[in-house]
């Protein structure tokens, strides 16, 4: 695989990986881990919140507003708790390096998830190549 075969989606994937790695470098390991776990908590909260709020109200915008508030609270609280707990475990240089590595891993995880899904593989040479290993 050479860069001459890259399609526009491949450049976007590479750019996303670089951006996630740089954000991880600045956030550090604790901030990046807090962000990832906060997103997971927000997704779980939104899923369960939307399902269970149907019994409380039938008005869609009220359900949406309530789920939005609950999701933002879940994201913020989990991110704050994880960042405070993990922040004291690593010294500053290693925190930044591990943050860089986990950020880069998140970018690669997007590529692997796309390849595993098998959807629109014709738009990315990288995803098509990874798909042969993932499936």
Secondary structure, DSSP 8 states (H G I E B T S, - for coil): --GGG--HHHHHHHHHHHHHHHHHHHHHHHHHHHHHHHHHHHHHHHHHHHHHGGGT---HHHHHHHHHHHHHHHHHHHHHHHHHHHHTTS-HHHHHHHHHHHHHHHHHHHHHHHHHHTTTGGG-HHHHHHHHHH-
